[in-house]
Amino acid sequence: MVEKTILDSGLTIISEYKPELPSFALSYTLKSGSRAETSLDNGIHHFMEHMLFKGSESYDLKQIAKISDQLGGTLNAFTSKELTQFYLKAIDEKFELSFNLLTDIVLKATFPEDEFIKETKVILQEIKESEDNPDTRSFEIFYEQIFEDNPLGYPISGREDQVMYLSRDMIYRYYKKKYSPENLILSAAGNINHFSLVEISEDYFSGYRKKIPSEFSFKKPVMSFRVQVKPKKALNQTYVFIGFKGIASVSPVRYKFLLMNEILGAGMSSRLFQKIREDRGLAYTIFSFLDSYWDCGIMVIYAVVEPGNIKEYFQAVREEIFLLREKGIRDDELNRAKDHLKSSIILALENNLSKMRFNLNQELYLKKELTINEIFETINETSTHDIMTLLNQYLILNQGSILLFGNVQQGEFENFTFQ
C-alpha cells in the first residue's frame, strides 16, 4: 500500500514499505521539465540537472562522488519533457546518509562558477553527440514537427546556440524559483518506514514557509500533422515516422489503448512486426508506441527502411491497418496481447526503483493509487469491440504526420498520402 503525507512546506511524500529486501529507492521529482521552457531558455532544466551534482552547501563535488560510492548503489538523475528526477538506490542501513545527501543536492545546490564553465562544454558535447546520432536526431525532428511552435517539440538538452546563451546567474535564479518543496515530490519504495521518512523530512523542511503543492501547468499544443522530408545523404537508411493523435496519461482508456498498440506493433507477434519484418523483410527495426503526456499524446509507427523499399513499406502499413479495420481482431490475438501487456507490467515492477516510479507516476497523473489487480481487471475486461472503436477513432492514415529522415531525395514523398 502506498502512503501519502503533505508537509506544511508543500512537499508531497509518498512511499511503499517493501521489507522483503534490505534496500530502498528514494527520489525527488520536480514537476517541471523542458515542456515548461521557452524558445529563449530551452535546455535550462537539463542544465540544472547537471549542476546539482557539482556541489551543495554541505558537500562539494568530490564528496558527492565519494558518498555515492560509499552507499554502494546508484545516484543519478534525468530530465524529461514534464519532469526532472534525482534518485538513488542504497541498502537500508544507509537511509539517513542517503536522505541527507539527496536532499542537500536537490535543495541546497551552489552552482560553482568554475564547474558551470566546465559543464557548459560537457553539455555542448552531449548535444553534438546527439546530432551525430541519426536515431536520436530523427526523433527530435519528428517531435519538432508534431509539436510545432510548442515546448513539447523542443529538444530536452536544448540547442547549441541556446545553451551558450544561458548564464550561471540566470540558471541559478531559475533553480531557486523552481526547486522549492511545493514543486517537489519525495518518493520511496523498499525497506523504509513511511513514518521515519516523514519524521526526517519534517525536521529538514521545518524552516520553509507553508505552501500549497503545485500542479502541472503547461501550454497545451496544437498538433501539426503533415509530411516532411529531411535528406541526410551520409546515411544509408531512411528513418520513417508515421504519427497520429494519441491519448493523455490520465485517459480512462489508457490500458485499452496499450492493448491496441500491442496488437499493432509492440511485440514480435504484432501485426506490423510479422508483416513488415518477418513476411516481407522490409525493415529490421519496426515497432509502434504510445507517448502520453499530462494533457495529450501521440501514437507513432517507427521503422528504419532501405530507400528503395519505402513505397512498398508504406503500402504494407496501409494494407495491415486496412485488414484490421475490415476483418477485425481475433479473440486469440487479443488474449495474447493481454498476456504480454500484463507480463510486461509485472516484470517492470521487479525492483524498488521501478516500483517507486510506478507509484510516483500514479500520484502525478492520476492523484490516486491503482493496484495491479485493478489494472489487470481493466485489461481483462477489454473486448475486441473496445479495440476496434479506438482503432477507428485514432488510426486514420490520411490524418497522420509523416517524417522521412536520411537517405531520401528532397521533394520525394512530400505530396504522399495514404489514399
Beta strands, then each sheet from edge to edge (+ up, - down):
strand 1: 2-6
strand 2: 12-17
strand 3: 23-30
strand 4: 74-79
strand 5: 84-91
strand 6: 184-190
strand 7: 227-231
strand 8: 238-245
strand 9: 283-292
strand 10: 297-305
strand 11: 401-406
sheet 1: 1+ 2- 6- 3+ 5- 4+
sheet 2: 7+ 11+ 8- 10+ 9-
end
